[in-house]
Amino acid sequence: MTNLSPICRIEPLSSFYDFRATVDVLRLDLLHPVVSGNKWFKLKHYIADANKKTILTFGGAYSNHIVATAAAAHQHGLQSVGVIRGEEPIVYSPTLTQAKGYGMNLFFSSREAYKSKIIPPNVYRQYSAEELYVIPEGGYGFKGMQGAKDILLLNDTQKYTHLISAVGTGTTLAGLTAAADVHQQVIGVPVLKNNFSISDEINDLLQAEKRHRFQLMHDYHFGGYARYNQELIQFMNDFFEKTSIPTDFVYTAKAFYAVYDLLKNGAISDTDKILLVHTGGLQGNCSLPNGTLIFG
Ligand SMILES: *Cc1c(COP(=O)(O)O)cnc(C)c1O
């Protein structure tokens, strides 16, 4: 792996989190404008394993994983196919436009059919099963978790007592849990509402001795996946004003908000040292109405 630590630096957040506890942020968002943050880590072992095959993966019209996969495949000279949830829109989202720009061949799958994660039959009119290398939705899987372990190797992260990240599929949190030291608490903030099976899904990626070595805070989903309210937007703008760090409304803003709340209600104590992982994903903000955020 190339040396990414100067890019993915750790910065203090004392200008925002005005508490005694140390709160720092690991800026994975600086890694790459498109293959941002955690997606790059989750994809790297899959890409290396694809062995010249065409990469196929699944995602929604605003999926960070789709655009990251398209960009990563393009960068490695691999072809890519995206199976997108829902009917083909008349106007493509910025995410889909960008994925297409990276050469991703897009196939649309009805919401019903998409649920089963079956490759739509028309994909096989253009590709044989043998030439496809399938990456699960969101990069969920052992290879994704292995890649995410490296997130903690970029910098000296030993001094932190708490490692905190947003949770979608939980692959990133599994990687953090696998890589964390015994003295470190790993906290995940699920962005899906009432996603209680996520705990098992994370444990499935972990060796027995690492299982259950994480905690999930289920109260910060703001209504569910890609839902938000004025309070969250206000938080994002306020956070940017004080730190100059942009967040995305689907993932990082919810995790960063959770930390604020946990500090405020005393769940995190004065002597704790928190490392918040900025998992990137800023392109997701393109789906917000213009002018919602003070940063672009
Ligand atoms: C995909 C994503 C996540 C969730 O990662 P999982 O490994 O699926 O839990 C968190 N933050 C951002 C910005 C993402 O794009």
The ligand as an SDF file (V2000), in Angstrom:
LIG
                    3D

 15 15  0  0  0  0  0  0  0  0999 V2000
  -20.3010    3.4480    2.9300 C   0  0  0  0  0  0  0  0  0  0  0  0
  -20.0230    4.4510    3.9790 C   0  0  0  0  0  0  0  0  0  0  0  0
  -20.0420    4.1310    5.3400 C   0  0  0  0  0  0  0  0  0  0  0  0
  -20.4580    2.7780    5.8440 C   0  0  0  0  0  0  0  0  0  0  0  0
  -19.4470    1.8390    5.7360 O   0  0  0  0  0  0  0  0  0  0  0  0
  -19.7800    0.3060    6.0580 P   0  0  0  0  0  0  0  0  0  0  0  0
  -18.4640   -0.3440    5.9380 O   0  0  0  0  0  0  0  0  0  0  0  0
  -20.7260   -0.1530    4.9730 O   0  0  0  0  0  0  0  0  0  0  0  0
  -20.3990    0.2380    7.3750 O   0  0  0  0  0  0  0  0  0  0  0  0
  -19.7030    5.1020    6.2660 C   0  0  0  0  0  0  0  0  0  0  0  0
  -19.3790    6.3460    5.8610 N   0  0  0  0  0  0  0  0  0  0  0  0
  -19.3640    6.7030    4.5660 C   0  0  0  0  0  0  0  0  0  0  0  0
  -19.0320    8.0770    4.2220 C   0  0  0  0  0  0  0  0  0  0  0  0
  -19.6850    5.7650    3.5790 C   0  0  0  0  0  0  0  0  0  0  0  0
  -19.6820    6.1610    2.2960 O   0  0  0  0  0  0  0  0  0  0  0  0
  1  2  1  0
  2  3  1  0
  2 14  2  0
  3  4  1  0
  3 10  2  0
  4  5  1  0
  5  6  1  0
  6  7  2  0
  6  8  1  0
  6  9  1  0
 10 11  1  0
 11 12  2  0
 12 13  1  0
 12 14  1  0
 14 15  1  0
M  END
$$$$
